Amino acid sequence: MQRRQFLKHSAALLAAIPVSSALSSENTAATLGTGSAQFSPIIASADRIIEMNVCTRPFRAQGPRIETERMRRKTVVHNYGHGGSGWSLSWGSGLLAVEMAKTTGQQQIAIVGCGAIGLTTALVAQQAGLKVSIYAKERFPFVRSYFATGAWTPASRICSSEHASDFAERWESMARYSHRRFQSLLGVAGDPVEWRDMYNLSNASITSNEMRGGRGEPRYPDFEKELIKDITPQAVELSNQPHPFPVRYVTRAPSLIFNIAAYSRLLMDEFLAAGGIIENFELKDRSDFSALDERTIINCTGYGARELLADDTIVPVRGQTAKLIPQPEVHYGFHYAERGISVYPRRDGLLVQAGAGGDFDNARENLNPEESIRAVERVAAVVEGMRSKV
Ligand SMILES: Cc1cc2nc3c(=O)[nH]c(=O)nc-3n(C[C@H](O)[C@H](O)[C@H](O)COP(=O)(O)OP(=O)(O)OC[C@H]3O[C@@H](n4cnc5c(N)ncnc54)[C@H](O)[C@@H]3O)c2cc1C
């Protein structure tokens, strides 16, 4: 549906954009920068956009719902509402949910949902010796998780500052366990997970990695700085050193990147290879949990839980991304908050994200091609600035 919408809405716009010189050897051959800091230029032009997607983050002010509920003869362990951190916290969140499910003593369990949380929880359950069947309306690449940015952002819109102290301990255990699991995926064929340098660009001084939301959003805790500083690479200040970026202040910090195409395939393949079963099934309301054969069920329906359980503690936070044709030679990305853009060097396409006002509490999954095209143009302006600094 995302693709159909994209093609429908963007055909006219893309047709209006002149095919740029972006593919010329001038743009691809030379590197930018000096000395040991050589940067392959990102080829940013709208005619290189291969995909645009929009989806909603399932934010809960109190943090994700990971708790057990008895529904008639079934035990349902909820595991949903991971805001902008679902990929990052998936392993630790799955571990918590599976520990709760194991207390029922059932050896055969069901998982509802096949996104980042459902699939990862299913693997954790299999590794704990349980037999698992997944029931889901959609699976990769049609789940919302597929449309995420794909970076280690364990504290992104995960709870509001108001609820931080109640949730901090649980968050830390989930973040540490997940972080450890991601390190075990480095160097695996297909590069599902990698470390890449991300640059923070600014013309005003960069204060910190503070978590600032957009307009109308609550304040968020900076858990990474407060709770897991020891496993969080610190940003290096480059402002007074030679760097290729056309801005006054620059910091660099390595970040974990999830190459979602390869990573989701790996998760799916491992689940099926271990005897897992996936069935297409849509639960219309909470009474449908009783239609499943298994008596212990882990509910990983993400934003879908809002309708399924009439749970309005889930607040939608809209986000739109665009992918540019992959450039394997590009090993860096950047955030440029003043221009409202970020670029991530994913293997399955350079991921361009635009910050847009009005995303919080916005359930409209309407694709706005112009939003991504303008973001790509702003990325192109940065690359042009890098070129003229050489
Ligand atoms: C633009 C954007 C960028 C993001 N970037 C990052 C990032 O860089 N790093 C990060 O860690 N997180 C990021 N996130 C957040 C992350 O994508 C989410 O937290 C995560 O995808 C939630 O995963 P999930 O499995 O809970 O939900 P989903 O991916 O939505 O999966 C839900 C599953 O449940 C199924 N389902 C739903 N309802 C029903 C029903 N009634 N019956 C049967 N099945 C049902 C669906 O079909 C699907 O299989 C981002 C999110 C957005 C929107």
The ligand as an SDF file (V2000), in Angstrom:
LIG
                    3D

 53 58  0  0  0  0  0  0  0  0999 V2000
    9.8260    6.6970   10.9920 C   0  0  0  0  0  0  0  0  0  0  0  0
   10.2150    5.7490   12.0920 C   0  0  0  0  0  0  0  0  0  0  0  0
   11.5510    5.5560   12.3710 C   0  0  0  0  0  0  0  0  0  0  0  0
   11.9360    4.6760   13.3800 C   0  0  0  0  0  0  0  0  0  0  0  0
   13.2670    4.4680   13.6040 N   0  0  0  0  0  0  0  0  0  0  0  0
   13.6590    3.6090   14.5570 C   0  0  0  0  0  0  0  0  0  0  0  0
   15.0460    3.3650   14.7580 C   0  0  0  0  0  0  0  0  0  0  0  0
   15.9090    3.9060   14.0700 O   0  0  0  0  0  0  0  0  0  0  0  0
   15.3940    2.5160   15.7460 N   0  0  0  0  0  0  0  0  0  0  0  0
   14.4680    1.8790   16.5380 C   0  0  0  0  0  0  0  0  0  0  0  0
   14.8550    1.1340   17.4300 O   0  0  0  0  0  0  0  0  0  0  0  0
   13.1320    2.0700   16.3320 N   0  0  0  0  0  0  0  0  0  0  0  0
   12.7220    2.9260   15.3640 C   0  0  0  0  0  0  0  0  0  0  0  0
   11.3910    3.1440   15.1640 N   0  0  0  0  0  0  0  0  0  0  0  0
   10.4240    2.4950   16.0450 C   0  0  0  0  0  0  0  0  0  0  0  0
   10.1650    1.0760   15.6450 C   0  0  0  0  0  0  0  0  0  0  0  0
    9.9980    0.9930   14.2510 O   0  0  0  0  0  0  0  0  0  0  0  0
    8.9240    0.5690   16.3850 C   0  0  0  0  0  0  0  0  0  0  0  0
    9.0550    0.7380   17.7600 O   0  0  0  0  0  0  0  0  0  0  0  0
    8.7590   -0.9130   16.0580 C   0  0  0  0  0  0  0  0  0  0  0  0
    8.6490   -1.0650   14.6660 O   0  0  0  0  0  0  0  0  0  0  0  0
    7.5640   -1.5340   16.7270 C   0  0  0  0  0  0  0  0  0  0  0  0
    7.5750   -2.8730   16.3380 O   0  0  0  0  0  0  0  0  0  0  0  0
    6.3460   -3.8290   16.5860 P   0  0  0  0  0  0  0  0  0  0  0  0
    6.7930   -5.1850   16.2100 O   0  0  0  0  0  0  0  0  0  0  0  0
    5.8390   -3.5910   17.9680 O   0  0  0  0  0  0  0  0  0  0  0  0
    5.2090   -3.2770   15.6120 O   0  0  0  0  0  0  0  0  0  0  0  0
    4.8760   -3.5590   14.0700 P   0  0  0  0  0  0  0  0  0  0  0  0
    6.0880   -3.5260   13.2220 O   0  0  0  0  0  0  0  0  0  0  0  0
    3.7730   -2.6120   13.7430 O   0  0  0  0  0  0  0  0  0  0  0  0
    4.3400   -5.0400   14.0480 O   0  0  0  0  0  0  0  0  0  0  0  0
    3.0660   -5.3540   14.5490 C   0  0  0  0  0  0  0  0  0  0  0  0
    2.6830   -6.7300   14.0820 C   0  0  0  0  0  0  0  0  0  0  0  0
    1.4110   -7.0350   14.6430 O   0  0  0  0  0  0  0  0  0  0  0  0
    0.5060   -7.3730   13.5980 C   0  0  0  0  0  0  0  0  0  0  0  0
   -0.8130   -6.9570   14.0190 N   0  0  0  0  0  0  0  0  0  0  0  0
   -1.2200   -5.7370   14.4190 C   0  0  0  0  0  0  0  0  0  0  0  0
   -2.5180   -5.7740   14.7500 N   0  0  0  0  0  0  0  0  0  0  0  0
   -2.9400   -7.0410   14.5460 C   0  0  0  0  0  0  0  0  0  0  0  0
   -4.1930   -7.7150   14.6980 C   0  0  0  0  0  0  0  0  0  0  0  0
   -5.2850   -7.0670   15.0950 N   0  0  0  0  0  0  0  0  0  0  0  0
   -4.2620   -9.0440   14.3900 N   0  0  0  0  0  0  0  0  0  0  0  0
   -3.1550   -9.7090   13.9460 C   0  0  0  0  0  0  0  0  0  0  0  0
   -1.9780   -9.1220   13.7860 N   0  0  0  0  0  0  0  0  0  0  0  0
   -1.8590   -7.8030   14.0860 C   0  0  0  0  0  0  0  0  0  0  0  0
    1.0210   -6.6180   12.3890 C   0  0  0  0  0  0  0  0  0  0  0  0
    0.5190   -7.1850   11.2030 O   0  0  0  0  0  0  0  0  0  0  0  0
    2.5210   -6.8600   12.5780 C   0  0  0  0  0  0  0  0  0  0  0  0
    2.8520   -8.1460   12.1480 O   0  0  0  0  0  0  0  0  0  0  0  0
   10.9620    3.9980   14.1480 C   0  0  0  0  0  0  0  0  0  0  0  0
    9.6120    4.1800   13.8470 C   0  0  0  0  0  0  0  0  0  0  0  0
    9.2420    5.0490   12.8320 C   0  0  0  0  0  0  0  0  0  0  0  0
    7.8000    5.2330   12.5200 C   0  0  0  0  0  0  0  0  0  0  0  0
  1  2  1  0
  2  3  1  0
  2 52  2  0
  3  4  2  0
  4  5  1  0
  4 50  1  0
  5  6  2  0
  6  7  1  0
  6 13  1  0
  7  8  2  0
  7  9  1  0
  9 10  1  0
 10 11  2  0
 10 12  1  0
 12 13  2  0
 13 14  1  0
 14 15  1  0
 14 50  1  0
 15 16  1  0
 16 17  1  0
 16 18  1  0
 18 19  1  0
 18 20  1  0
 20 21  1  0
 20 22  1  0
 22 23  1  0
 23 24  1  0
 24 25  2  0
 24 26  1  0
 24 27  1  0
 27 28  1  0
 28 29  2  0
 28 30  1  0
 28 31  1  0
 31 32  1  0
 32 33  1  0
 33 34  1  0
 33 48  1  0
 34 35  1  0
 35 36  1  0
 35 46  1  0
 36 37  1  0
 36 45  1  0
 37 38  2  0
 38 39  1  0
 39 40  1  0
 39 45  2  0
 40 41  1  0
 40 42  2  0
 42 43  1  0
 43 44  2  0
 44 45  1  0
 46 47  1  0
 46 48  1  0
 48 49  1  0
 50 51  2  0
 51 52  1  0
 52 53  1  0
M  END
$$$$
